[in-house]
Amino acid sequence: MLRQALLGPLLGGAALLAVQGAPALAGQPAGPPPGPVHPAATPKGNYAALNNLPDWGGVWIVAPQRRAPGDPPPETTTPKGQYLERYNRMKAIAEANDGEYPRVASTCTTPGEPYLASLGQYPTEWLFTPGRVTVLHEETVGERRIYTDGRGHIPADDLELSYGGDSIGHWEGETLVVDTIGLKPSNQISPGVFATPKTRLMERIHLDPADKDLLVDEITVVDEDMLERPYHQTVKYRRRRDLEILEYVCAENDRNQLRPDGRIGFN
């Protein structure tokens, strides 16, 4: 028994060495993938620089934005061509059905960026780490990664569409400038208007100079195929340092499932 106890670890170690020393199987990489190692992937020793960034600590909740008398109404999206036809069809169906229209996903699927940024009932948290800003949305436990380590966008032939998109950012003083591509076609720009492969989301995010507990996200959506002109939206968030975002997994109790006809039913 003692011999077996001693030989077991020895044989296991020899097997591990044999596996480590064996040549890579056909079609599998033999070592680390080629390419640069970005600072976001090697954060150790780079945290001191974060002290020079603005204080975005706490939890942020969309602030009510009331128009003063005489202010122009909020800007609206201007879809064109087939996208305008799609919008008008959805609008007509909604008007005839108490606001309900065929959807591309259940109500437990995130609307994605940029619509997610303006949902007032769910708070947001911003985390700074070397080479990266991580945005945590309480809504459907959404995450968004904004890389600030100098990398470029993922090449088009390797880009996988996502709810948060491929977001590349840099700091201009105390303003985070973000350029995002690669949004899913189910991502909402505004009600009834959705992203396309050409959609580009540009943001300038900064604290209000007159109120350091107000975070301002100036959003511009550009899409030459879908929009007549760029769409601008400004979302403001109020800081709360006494709150934490909660875990919200909508799919755990998804009773508003998507029917085959695109309607949302309540079970």
N, C-alpha and C positions, 0 to 999 in steps of 0.2 A: 504494500500500500504506500509506504514511504517513497519507494522508487517511482511509483506511478505519479505521486504528487510532485516529485522533483522533475521527472521527465516531461510532465505535461507542459509547464511553462517553457522548458527548454525547447521542446518540439514546436510549441506555438510560436516562440520567438524565431526559430529557424524558418518556419513557414512564412512569417511576416517578412523576414529578410529576403526570402526567395521571391515573394510577391513584389517587394519594393525593387529588387534588382532585376526583375524580369523585364524584357522589352515590352513596349506598349503594344496592345492589341491593334489589329488593323482598324483604321478609322478612328482611333482614339488618340488624343494628344499625349505626347511623351512627357510634357512638363507644363509649366505655367503658360497661359496663352500669350502670344506676342502682343506687343503694344506698350504704350507708356503706363506707368503706375501713377495715378492721379493723387493729389493730396487728400482728397476725400476718402481714399482707400487706405491712407497711411497717416492717420491723425496724430499719432503720438509725437509729442514735442512741439505741436503747432497750436496749442490752445491759447497761448498768451496773446496772440493777435486778436482774439475775439473780444478782448477788453476794449478795443478801439471801435467796435461796432456799436450802433445805438441800442438802447435798452428796449427790447420788445417782449420782456418777460410778462408773465401772467396769462390770463385767458381773455380772448377778444370776442365780443358779441356785436353783430351788425347793429349799427346805431340808426335810429329813425332819421330819415332825411326829409325834412319838411321844406317845401319851397316857400320862399318869401314872396309877398305880393309883387307881381311884375316879373318874377323870374320865368324864363322859358320852360316849357314842359320837358320832361326827360326825353333824351334822344331814343328813337326807335330803330330797330334793324330794318334794312331795305333789301329783302331777298329779291332775286330776279330770275327770269326764265323758269325752268322746271322747279326751282326751289320756291318761287313765288306761287306757282300753281299748287304745289304741295301744301304750302301754308294756307292758301285760300280754301283748299278742300278740307283741311283739318279745322279751320275756323268755322266753315259752314256746318260741319258735322257737330262741332261743339255747341254752336248756337241752337241747333235743333235737338240737342240731347243734354240740356242742363249743364253744359260745360264739359261733358265727357266726350273724348275722341279717341280713336285707335292709337295705341302707344307702341313703342318699339321695345319696351321692357316693363317689368312689373314695378310697382311703387317701392319695392325694396332694392331696386337698382339705382345707384347714385346717378344724378344728372351729369356729373363730371364738371370739369372746368369749361367755361368760366361761370356757369350758372350756380355751381356749388358755392362759389365765393360770396354770393348774395343771399343765401338762405338765412333768414334772421333767427330762426328758432334753434339753430345749432351753433355752439361756440367753436372757436378755432384757437390753436396754439402754434407758436412759431419757435422752433428749436435751432440754435446756431451751433454747428460743429465745424471743424476745419474743412474748408472746401465745399460746404453744403449747408443749405437751409432746408429744414424739413418742416412741412406744414401738416399738422394733424387736425383733421376735421372730425368732430364728434359724429357727424352724419355718416352712417354705415361704416364707421371706423375707417374713414378715408385718409389716405396718405398721399403726399405729393413731395417729390424730391427736386429741389432746385440746386443745380451744381454750380458752384462759384469758384472752381479750382482751375479754370482756364481751358477746360475741354471744349470741343465743339459739339455740334449736333451729331447724333447717330446717322450714318449714311442712309440714304433713302431705301436702298435695297436690303438693309438690315433692321430698319425701324419697325417696331411693333407698336401698333396703335394702342393707346391706353386712356383711362379716364383722366389721369393727371398730365398726360403728354410728356414729351421730352423737353424739359425745362432747363435752359442755360441762363445763368444770371451773373451779374457783376455789380460791384458797389461803385456808385458815383457819389462820394461823400457819404451822407447818411441815407441815401436813396438806393434801394435794391431795384435794379433794372433787369427784367426777366423777358426772355424770348422763348415762346413755347410752340412746338409743332407736334404732329403725330397724335392728334385727338381722335377718339373713336367717333364713328358716324352717329352714335346715340348721344353724344355730348350735346347738351343744350347751350345755344348761344342766348336765346330768349325763348319764351313759350312758342312752340311751333316751328322754331328755326334751329337747325342742327348743323354740326360741324361737317366738313368735307375734307378730303385729303389735302386741299389747298389752304385750309384754315390756319391762320397764324395769330397767336395771342401775344400781345406785347403789354407789359405792365411796368409802372413806376410806383413803388411802394415806399412810403415814408411816414414818419410821424408828422402830425400837424404842427407847424412852427409855433402856433399860438396855444396849443393844447397837447402836451406830451402824452396824454392818456387817450388820444385819438389817432388811430392808424388809418392812413388813406391809401387805397389801391386804385390807381388811375389805369383803367383797362382800355385797350384798343384792339378790336378784332378786325383783321384784314383777310379778305377772301375774294379774289378777283373773279372767280367762277360763280360764287353764290351771292355776293353782296354788290349793290349798286355803288356803295361808298363805304369806307371804314365806319365801324360802329364803336362809339365811345360810351363808356360807363364808368362812374366813380362810386366805389363802395367804401364806406367809412365804418370803422369798428371802434367800440368803446372798451377800454381796458378794465378788467376786474382781477385784482391780485388775490382775492379771497376765494376764488372758485377753482375747480378742476374739471376738465372734460371727463365725461363718463364713457363707459363702453356701451356702444349701441350697435347690436347686431340684428338688423331688421329681419333678415332671413330666418332667424330663430323662431319667429312667430309670424311668418308671412301669410296672412290671410287674404291679402289683396293680390291675388295671382293673376297673371296675364292669360286671358282666354285666347283661343285660336283666332278669333276675329279682331284681336288687338284691344278688346275692352278689358277694363279692370273690374273683376267681380269680387264681392265680399263673401267669404265662406264662413 
